[in-house]
Amino acid sequence: MKKENRQADEVRRIVDSYDCQESNLIAILQDVQNEFKYLSEEALTVIAEKLGVSTAKVYSVATFYENFSLEAKGKHIVRICTGTACHVRKSQPIYDTIREYLGLSGKRRTSDDGLFTLETVACLGACGLAPVMTIDGEVHAKMTPEDAVALMEDIRRKEAAV
């Protein structure tokens, strides 16, 4: 079975599990994103069809909430804190260095190899450890640009060994 057909079938199953109720749209979007790590155009279309609403309505909900992603995410999610404490302690150079290391430009947030997605967050709640970043939810404190790249290179080495 093709990947696209499997995805559409799984999206239909998820919508059906909510009895095709439009009032469950956000929960449906959350489940679809949990399954596929993002909301594809195809998924949004299938959801709209199953709920009997316009694709524009589903898209507007998906783009309103920051937690939804319309872009495929990498295997590892890297988040840089941009809160006041981290900003003052130079989180921006960490972000800039990682963007360059991953070869990202424009609005692209995921590396070409699909290994990393780079995001910013307003606060990670670890202000005393600033500047902070997380990789797959694991907190890394008092980071420097060099430390950040070293962590990512370590992940690349481990992935290559698998």
Buried (B, 14 or more C-beta within 10 A) or exposed (E): EEEEEEBBEBBBEBBEEBEBEBEBBBEBBBBBBEBBBBBBEBBBBBBBBBBEBEBEBBBEBBEEEEEBBBBBBBBBBBBBBBBEBBEEBBBBEBBEBBBEBBEBEEEBBBBEEEBBBBBBBEEBEBBEBBBBBBBEEEBBEEBEBEBBBEBBEEBBEEEEEE
